[in-house]
Amino acid sequence: MGGHFYFGLTGQKDEKNDTINISMKREFIPLLLLTFVNTLNFSILIPILPFIIKAYGGGTVMYGVILSTYPFFQFFAAPILGTLSDRYGRRPILLISQTGTMLSWVIFALSYFVPHITIGMISIPVVVIMLARIADGITGGNNAVANAYLSDITTHEEKTKTFGLMGGVVGLGLIVGPVIGGLTMSSSLGYLAPILLTLAISIATLIIMVKYLPESLPVEKRASFVKMSWIKELQFLPKIKKYSKNRQIKYLFFLRGMFLFVLNSFSSIFVLFLIDTFAFDSAKVGLLFVVIGVFLIINQTLVTSWLSKRIGDLKTFVLGQMALVVSQLLFVFVSNFILFLPLIYLNNFGISVSMPTFKSLISKAVDKSKQGEIMGIDESFSSASAAIAPLIATWFYAVIGKYVFVLQALMLLVSIVFFEAKRGWKKTTYSTPQE
């Protein structure tokens, strides 16, 4: 394939320059908006949540608990939504989940108006905020369905590029969200301003999805209907065990699990590190994430595609992991902000090339009728890590400070060595389903 990438999706190939010509497809617009709003759901809170929790009398532990609430409930919801989309189609599940996201922001806004009364060790506004994150977590597994939708409408060759494009939208969300949160929180409305703006964007996205998002999974390609057992759907390990004979899935998810833990651990303490090391306020944190978002867009829409085409998805993924190992180790030694910027890029590069290449690898490794289920399992991996990592990372950060980055680097390094010792990337092409 050539190096050109045309916005949208049709999967037509230009024989003259061997380029995949991806022209605009109507259903891709609401899918991009959905990804953007999903990113806003957490990115808008990045620069403001530590200050909100502190204002309501909470400390580092409560901050970690709030961070963990959303992914904890998403862990249970994601595989259910993914399986339901395999059976009933992507559109109805995406619409229902987006409605839940919209309602969660309504609940969050209510926390601004309830009295600041503390009961025991927790205040009423913090309880309302926690309820909002629970509501969003229950319906927040739509990332899995959105990724399955993307798999439905792309060809085998296009997957890495299109997952990279979606990653670029995530980068845009990482630019817009923290800026909205950091700058608007200084208004007279405080944190209510960014919450109301995000609610308005969520409502607009839902309206666009209702009008312009068609179904992507034809009835004949859906998983055969069997009466659904909710208890069985909530059992995460049996679902993983079902794929244990697929070497691609088994070893990839092992490395993925370690990566996600480190990623979520780093994300949990990054803002605290900025506050402690550089005395950042919410506005400065928001502006820094503009830089990070630009890095993410460049790395996911351009660099990832270029690397993947030359060395393959798997080697690109492992390269990203090694970049993370180096950057995590160097965080310990940098206290000058100018020197900190290239280190942020290296860390962002590692994250950026790892995310879309993994999505592409697991998507190519299973049958089309299982896209929703496998993406749901991946979301559960992500949610479980995001639920556990903040609690552990914030505690370690309180005890040993920035040296927690060393632990994260060692965890990644050990997992990569084990991965290569058990499998080795030359032993399989990681390109076709093997079940």
Residue pairs with C-beta under 8 A, 6 or more apart in sequence:
1 18
1 19
1 20
1 157
1 309
2 17
2 18
2 19
3 19
3 305
3 306
3 309
4 17
4 19
5 20
5 22
5 161
5 165
5 301
5 305
6 21
6 22
6 23
7 22
7 23
7 24
7 165
8 22
8 23
8 24
8 25
8 28
9 22
9 23
9 25
9 28
9 153
9 154
9 158
9 162
10 21
10 22
10 23
10 25
11 20
11 22
11 154
11 155
11 158
12 20
12 21
12 22
12 23
13 19
13 20
13 21
14 20
14 21
20 155
20 157
20 158
20 161
22 158
22 161
22 162
25 153
26 212
26 214
27 149
27 153
27 212
27 213
27 214
27 216
28 153
29 208
29 212
30 205
30 208
30 209
30 212
30 213
31 146
31 149
31 150
31 166
31 213
32 166
32 169
33 204
33 205
33 208
33 209
34 94
34 98
34 142
34 146
34 205
34 209
35 143
35 146
35 166
35 169
35 170
35 173
36 169
36 172
36 173
36 176
36 205
37 98
37 101
37 173
37 198
37 201
37 202
37 205
38 101
38 140
38 142
38 143
38 146
38 173
39 169
39 170
39 172
39 173
39 174
39 177
40 173
40 176
40 177
40 180
40 198
40 201
41 70
41 101
41 136
41 140
41 198
42 70
42 177
43 173
43 174
43 176
43 177
43 178
43 181
43 289
44 177
44 178
44 180
44 181
44 194
44 195
44 198
45 177
45 181
46 177
46 178
46 181
46 271
46 285
46 286
46 289
47 178
47 181
47 182
47 185
47 271
47 282
47 283
47 285
47 286
47 289
48 181
48 182
48 185
48 191
48 194
48 282
49 63
49 66
49 67
50 63
50 271
50 272
50 275
51 185
51 282
52 129
52 191
53 59
53 62
53 63
53 66
53 126
56 116
56 123
56 125
56 126
57 118
57 123
57 126
58 66
58 122
58 123
58 126
60 272
60 394
60 397
60 398
61 394
61 395
62 122
62 126
63 272
63 390
63 394
64 268
64 390
64 391
64 393
64 394
64 395
65 130
65 390
65 391
66 126
66 129
66 130
66 133
67 268
67 386
67 390
67 394
68 386
68 387
68 388
68 390
68 391
69 130
69 133
69 134
69 137
69 387
70 133
70 134
70 136
70 137
70 140
70 386
71 137
71 264
71 382
71 383
71 384
71 385
71 386
71 387
72 137
72 383
72 387
73 133
73 134
73 137
73 138
73 140
74 137
74 138
74 140
74 141
74 379
74 383
74 386
75 236
75 380
75 383
75 384
75 387
76 138
76 234
76 380
77 137
77 138
77 139
77 140
77 141
78 140
78 141
78 143
78 144
78 376
78 379
78 380
78 382
78 383
79 141
79 144
79 233
79 234
79 236
79 239
79 373
79 376
79 377
79 379
79 380
80 141
80 230
80 233
80 234
80 376
81 93
81 97
81 139
81 141
81 142
81 144
81 145
81 376
82 141
82 144
82 145
82 148
82 372
82 373
82 374
82 375
82 376
82 377
82 379
83 223
83 228
83 233
83 372
83 373
83 376
84 93
84 228
84 372
85 93
85 94
85 144
85 145
85 148
85 149
85 217
85 372
86 148
86 217
86 222
86 223
86 369
86 370
86 371
86 372
86 373
87 222
87 223
87 225
87 228
88 222
89 215
89 216
89 217
89 219
89 222
90 145
90 148
90 149
90 152
90 215
90 216
90 217
90 372
91 213
91 214
91 215
91 216
93 142
93 145
94 142
94 145
94 146
94 149
94 209
94 213
95 206
95 209
95 210
95 213
96 139
97 139
97 140
97 141
97 142
97 145
98 139
98 142
98 202
98 205
98 206
98 209
99 139
99 206
100 135
100 136
100 138
100 139
100 140
101 136
101 139
101 140
101 142
101 202
102 199
102 202
102 203
102 206
103 135
104 132
104 133
104 135
104 136
104 139
105 132
105 136
105 195
105 198
105 199
105 202
106 199
107 128
107 131
107 132
107 135
108 128
108 129
108 132
108 133
108 195
109 192
109 195
109 196
109 199
110 128
110 132
111 125
111 126
111 128
111 129
111 132
112 125
112 189
112 190
112 191
112 192
112 195
114 124
114 125
114 128
115 124
116 123
116 124
116 125
117 123
117 124
118 124
137 383
141 376
141 379
141 383
143 375
143 379
144 372
144 375
144 376
144 378
144 379
145 372
145 375
145 376
146 166
147 163
147 166
147 359
147 363
147 371
147 375
147 378
148 217
148 371
148 372
148 375
148 376
149 216
149 217
150 159
150 162
150 163
150 166
151 159
151 363
151 368
151 371
151 375
152 216
152 217
152 368
152 371
153 216
154 162
156 364
159 359
159 360
159 363
159 364
160 304
160 305
160 308
160 313
160 356
160 357
160 360
161 305
163 355
163 356
163 357
163 359
163 360
163 363
164 300
164 301
164 304
164 305
164 308
164 356
165 300
165 301
166 356
167 296
167 300
167 301
167 304
167 352
167 355
167 356
168 296
168 297
168 300
168 301
170 296
170 300
170 355
171 293
171 294
171 295
171 296
171 297
171 298
171 299
171 300
171 301
171 352
172 293
172 297
173 293
174 289
174 292
174 293
174 296
175 289
175 290
175 292
175 293
175 294
175 297
176 293
177 289
178 285
178 286
178 287
178 288
178 289
178 290
178 293
179 286
179 287
179 289
179 290
180 194
180 197
180 198
180 286
181 191
181 194
181 282
181 286
182 282
182 283
182 284
182 285
182 286
182 287
182 289
183 283
183 286
184 193
184 194
184 197
185 191
185 193
185 194
185 282
186 282
186 283
187 193
189 196
221 368
221 369
222 369
223 369
223 370
223 372
223 373
232 238
236 377
236 380
236 384
239 373
239 377
240 253
240 377
243 249
243 250
243 253
243 366
243 374
243 377
243 435
244 250
245 435
246 365
246 366
246 434
246 435
247 423
247 428
247 434
248 361
248 362
248 365
248 428
248 430
248 434
249 362
249 365
249 366
249 374
251 419
251 422
251 423
252 358
252 361
252 362
252 365
252 430
253 362
253 377
253 378
253 381
254 415
254 418
254 419
255 317
255 318
255 321
255 415
255 416
255 419
256 358
256 378
256 381
257 381
257 385
258 411
258 412
258 415
259 321
259 324
259 354
259 412
259 415
260 381
260 382
260 385
260 386
260 389
261 385
261 388
261 389
261 411
262 324
262 328
262 389
262 408
262 411
262 412
263 351
263 385
263 389
264 382
264 385
264 386
264 388
264 389
264 390
264 393
265 389
265 390
265 392
265 393
265 404
265 408
266 328
266 347
266 393
266 405
266 408
268 389
268 390
268 393
268 394
269 393
269 394
269 397
269 404
271 280
271 285
272 394
272 397
273 331
273 397
273 402
274 280
274 284
274 285
274 288
275 285
276 401
277 335
277 402
278 284
278 337
278 340
280 288
291 341
291 344
292 344
292 348
295 344
295 345
295 348
295 349
295 352
296 348
296 351
296 352
299 348
299 349
299 352
299 353
300 352
300 353
300 355
300 356
303 349
303 352
303 353
304 316
304 352
304 353
304 356
304 357
307 316
307 319
307 353
308 316
308 357
308 360
311 319
312 425
312 430
313 357
313 360
313 361
313 430
314 357
314 361
314 425
314 430
315 425
316 353
316 357
317 353
317 354
317 357
317 358
317 361
318 416
318 419
318 420
318 425
319 353
320 349
320 350
320 351
320 352
320 353
320 354
320 357
321 350
321 354
321 412
321 415
321 416
322 350
322 416
323 346
323 347
323 349
323 350
323 353
324 347
324 350
324 351
324 354
324 409
324 412
325 409
325 412
325 413
325 416
326 346
326 409
327 343
327 346
327 347
327 350
328 347
328 405
328 406
328 408
328 409
328 412
329 405
329 406
329 409
330 343
330 346
331 343
331 347
331 402
331 405
332 402
332 403
332 405
332 406
334 340
334 343
358 378
359 375
359 378
361 430
362 374
362 375
362 378
363 371
363 374
363 375
364 430
364 431
364 432
364 433
365 374
365 430
365 432
365 433
365 434
366 373
366 374
366 433
366 435
367 433
367 435
393 404
396 404
396 407
397 404
428 434
